[in-house]
Amino acid sequence: MCYAVFNRSLVIAATEPLRVDVLPDSAPVVIECDGSRHSEAPPGTQLNVSMSDEPGLLVRLGWTSFCGRARRKLQLVDPLVITDALEV
């Protein structure tokens, strides 16, 4: 799974409370939403996270996969392509 390189997932039940504590000696934590910077949480902040009352929306970005988009955006080359290039 190529997307595992880009995130660290945490899966909990929708009914479970989740609190994130920014350590007092930590740097500020950047809060992102849908890939865009939203705000910063300074050291000592407690963030309580819960499920939204509004359902999420699904957007399909063409017929490519996440891995394909990531490879194109980051200009990564598949190992097979590298191997082929070395044999030439």
GUKOL-747052 format. One line per field, with one value per residue: residue in three letters; x, z, y of N, C-alpha, C in turn. Coordinates in nm, 2 decimals, always signed. Each point is the difference from the previous one (the first is absolute). Example, Ala and Ser with C-alpha at 12.3 -4.5 7.8 and 13.67 -1.06 7.14 Angstrom:
rokol (ALA SER)
n.c1 (+1.32 -0.04)
n.c3 (+0.78 -0.07)
n.c2 (-0.57 +0.11)
ca.c1 (-0.09 +0.09)
ca.c3 (+0.00 +0.00)
ca.c2 (+0.12 +0.11)
c.c1 (+0.09 -0.08)
c.c3 (+0.00 +0.08)
c.c2 (+0.12 +0.11)
//
This chain:
rokol (MET CYS TYR ALA VAL PHE ASN ARG SER LEU VAL ILE ALA ALA THR GLU PRO LEU ARG VAL ASP VAL LEU PRO ASP SER ALA PRO VAL VAL ILE GLU CYS ASP GLY SER ARG HIS SER GLU ALA PRO PRO GLY THR GLN LEU ASN VAL SER MET SER ASP GLU PRO GLY LEU LEU VAL ARG LEU GLY TRP THR SER PHE CYS GLY ARG ALA ARG ARG LYS LEU GLN LEU VAL ASP PRO LEU VAL ILE THR ASP ALA LEU GLU VAL)
n.c1 (+0.08 +0.00 -0.13 +0.04 +0.07 -0.12 -0.05 -0.05 -0.07 -0.11 -0.04 -0.11 -0.08 -0.11 -0.03 +0.12 +0.03 +0.05 +0.11 +0.04 +0.11 +0.01 +0.11 +0.01 +0.09 -0.12 +0.03 -0.05 -0.12 +0.03 -0.11 -0.01 -0.07 -0.01 +0.11 -0.08 +0.09 -0.05 +0.08 +0.04 +0.04 +0.01 +0.12 -0.04 -0.03 -0.13 +0.01 -0.13 +0.00 -0.10 -0.10 +0.00 -0.10 +0.09 -0.06 +0.10 +0.07 -0.03 +0.13 -0.03 +0.14 -0.09 +0.06 +0.08 +0.10 -0.01 +0.04 -0.09 -0.10 +0.04 +0.01 -0.11 -0.07 +0.05 -0.04 -0.07 +0.10 -0.08 +0.03 -0.11 -0.04 +0.05 -0.05 -0.11 +0.01 +0.03 -0.09 -0.03)
n.c3 (+0.00 -0.11 +0.03 +0.04 -0.10 -0.04 +0.08 +0.11 -0.04 +0.06 +0.03 +0.02 +0.10 -0.07 +0.10 -0.04 +0.12 -0.05 +0.08 -0.06 +0.08 -0.03 +0.01 +0.13 -0.02 -0.06 -0.12 -0.05 +0.01 -0.12 -0.01 -0.07 -0.10 -0.04 +0.07 +0.06 +0.01 +0.11 +0.09 +0.11 +0.07 +0.08 +0.06 +0.06 -0.13 +0.03 -0.10 +0.01 -0.04 -0.08 -0.02 -0.12 +0.02 -0.08 -0.09 -0.02 -0.09 -0.10 -0.04 -0.12 +0.00 -0.09 -0.09 +0.07 +0.05 +0.14 -0.01 -0.10 +0.07 +0.11 -0.08 -0.06 +0.11 +0.05 -0.13 +0.05 +0.00 -0.07 +0.09 -0.06 +0.00 +0.12 +0.03 -0.07 +0.07 +0.11 -0.06 -0.03)
n.c2 (-0.12 +0.08 +0.01 -0.12 +0.04 +0.05 -0.10 +0.03 -0.10 +0.04 -0.13 +0.07 -0.05 +0.03 -0.09 -0.04 +0.06 +0.10 +0.00 +0.11 -0.03 +0.13 -0.07 +0.03 -0.10 -0.01 -0.01 +0.11 -0.05 -0.03 +0.07 -0.11 +0.05 -0.12 -0.01 +0.08 +0.09 -0.04 -0.05 +0.06 -0.11 +0.10 +0.00 -0.12 +0.01 -0.01 -0.09 +0.03 -0.12 +0.03 -0.09 +0.04 +0.09 +0.06 -0.07 -0.08 +0.07 -0.07 +0.03 -0.03 -0.02 -0.02 -0.07 +0.08 -0.06 -0.01 -0.12 -0.01 +0.06 -0.08 -0.11 +0.04 +0.03 -0.11 -0.02 -0.10 -0.09 -0.08 -0.10 -0.04 +0.13 +0.00 -0.12 +0.03 +0.11 -0.07 -0.07 +0.13)
ca.c1 (-0.08 +0.09 -0.04 +0.05 +0.12 -0.04 -0.08 +0.00 -0.14 -0.05 -0.14 -0.08 -0.14 -0.06 -0.05 +0.11 +0.05 +0.14 +0.06 +0.14 +0.07 +0.13 +0.09 +0.05 +0.13 -0.01 -0.02 -0.14 -0.05 -0.08 -0.13 -0.04 -0.13 -0.01 +0.13 +0.02 +0.04 -0.11 +0.05 +0.11 -0.03 +0.12 +0.04 -0.09 -0.14 -0.07 -0.10 -0.10 -0.04 -0.12 -0.06 -0.09 -0.14 -0.02 +0.07 +0.11 -0.02 +0.10 +0.03 +0.08 +0.09 +0.03 +0.01 +0.13 +0.00 +0.08 +0.14 +0.04 +0.01 +0.11 +0.12 +0.00 +0.03 +0.13 +0.09 +0.07 +0.01 -0.02 +0.12 +0.01 +0.05 +0.14 +0.07 +0.01 +0.09 +0.14 +0.03 +0.02)
ca.c3 (+0.00 -0.01 +0.09 +0.14 +0.01 +0.02 +0.11 +0.12 +0.03 +0.12 -0.02 +0.13 -0.02 -0.01 +0.13 +0.09 +0.01 -0.04 +0.04 -0.04 +0.09 -0.05 +0.11 +0.03 -0.06 -0.14 -0.10 -0.04 -0.09 -0.11 -0.02 -0.14 -0.04 -0.15 -0.07 +0.01 +0.14 +0.07 +0.11 +0.08 +0.14 +0.08 +0.10 +0.11 -0.05 +0.00 -0.11 +0.01 -0.14 +0.00 -0.13 -0.05 -0.03 -0.14 -0.07 -0.09 -0.14 -0.08 -0.13 -0.08 -0.08 -0.12 +0.01 +0.04 +0.15 +0.08 -0.03 -0.13 +0.02 +0.08 -0.08 -0.10 +0.07 +0.06 -0.11 +0.04 -0.11 +0.05 -0.01 -0.13 -0.10 +0.03 -0.05 -0.15 -0.04 +0.03 -0.09 -0.13)
ca.c2 (+0.12 +0.11 +0.11 -0.02 +0.08 +0.14 +0.03 -0.09 -0.01 -0.05 -0.03 -0.02 +0.00 +0.13 +0.04 +0.02 +0.13 +0.01 +0.13 +0.01 +0.09 +0.06 +0.00 +0.14 +0.03 -0.04 +0.11 +0.00 -0.11 +0.05 -0.08 +0.00 -0.05 -0.03 +0.04 +0.15 +0.04 +0.06 +0.08 -0.06 -0.02 +0.03 -0.10 +0.00 -0.01 -0.13 -0.01 -0.11 -0.04 -0.08 -0.02 +0.10 -0.04 +0.01 -0.11 +0.04 -0.01 -0.08 +0.06 -0.09 +0.09 -0.07 -0.14 -0.05 -0.04 +0.09 -0.03 +0.06 +0.15 +0.03 -0.02 +0.11 +0.13 +0.00 -0.04 -0.13 -0.10 -0.14 -0.08 -0.07 +0.09 +0.02 -0.12 +0.01 +0.11 -0.05 -0.11 +0.05)
c.c1 (+0.09 -0.05 +0.04 +0.13 -0.03 -0.08 +0.02 -0.14 -0.03 -0.15 -0.06 -0.15 -0.05 -0.04 +0.12 +0.05 +0.15 +0.05 +0.15 +0.06 +0.13 +0.09 +0.05 +0.13 +0.01 +0.00 -0.15 -0.04 -0.08 -0.13 -0.04 -0.14 -0.01 +0.13 +0.03 +0.03 -0.12 +0.04 +0.12 -0.05 +0.13 +0.03 -0.10 -0.15 -0.05 -0.11 -0.09 -0.06 -0.13 -0.05 -0.09 -0.14 -0.03 +0.08 +0.11 -0.04 +0.11 +0.01 +0.09 +0.08 +0.04 +0.01 +0.13 -0.01 +0.08 +0.15 +0.05 +0.01 +0.12 +0.13 +0.02 +0.04 +0.14 +0.11 +0.08 -0.01 -0.02 +0.13 +0.01 +0.06 +0.14 +0.08 +0.01 +0.10 +0.14 +0.04 +0.03 +0.14)
c.c3 (+0.00 +0.09 +0.14 +0.02 +0.04 +0.12 +0.11 +0.04 +0.14 -0.02 +0.14 -0.04 +0.00 +0.13 +0.10 +0.00 -0.04 +0.05 -0.04 +0.08 -0.07 +0.12 +0.03 -0.06 -0.15 -0.09 -0.02 -0.10 -0.11 -0.02 -0.15 -0.01 -0.15 -0.07 +0.01 +0.15 +0.06 +0.11 +0.07 +0.14 +0.08 +0.10 +0.12 -0.04 +0.02 -0.11 +0.02 -0.14 +0.01 -0.14 -0.03 -0.01 -0.15 -0.07 -0.09 -0.14 -0.07 -0.13 -0.07 -0.09 -0.13 +0.02 +0.04 +0.15 +0.07 -0.03 -0.13 +0.01 +0.07 -0.08 -0.10 +0.07 +0.06 -0.09 +0.04 -0.12 +0.06 -0.01 -0.13 -0.11 +0.03 -0.05 -0.15 -0.05 +0.01 -0.10 -0.14 -0.03)
c.c2 (+0.12 +0.12 -0.01 +0.08 +0.14 +0.03 -0.11 -0.01 -0.05 -0.02 -0.03 +0.00 +0.14 +0.05 +0.03 +0.14 +0.00 +0.14 -0.01 +0.11 +0.04 +0.02 +0.15 +0.04 -0.03 +0.13 +0.01 -0.11 +0.07 -0.09 +0.02 -0.07 -0.02 +0.05 +0.14 +0.04 +0.08 +0.10 -0.07 -0.01 +0.02 -0.11 +0.02 -0.01 -0.14 +0.01 -0.11 -0.02 -0.09 -0.01 +0.12 -0.04 +0.00 -0.12 +0.06 -0.02 -0.08 +0.07 -0.10 +0.09 -0.08 -0.15 -0.05 -0.03 +0.11 -0.02 +0.07 +0.15 +0.04 -0.01 +0.12 +0.13 +0.00 -0.04 -0.12 -0.09 -0.14 -0.07 -0.07 +0.09 +0.03 -0.12 +0.00 +0.10 -0.05 -0.11 +0.05 +0.04)
//
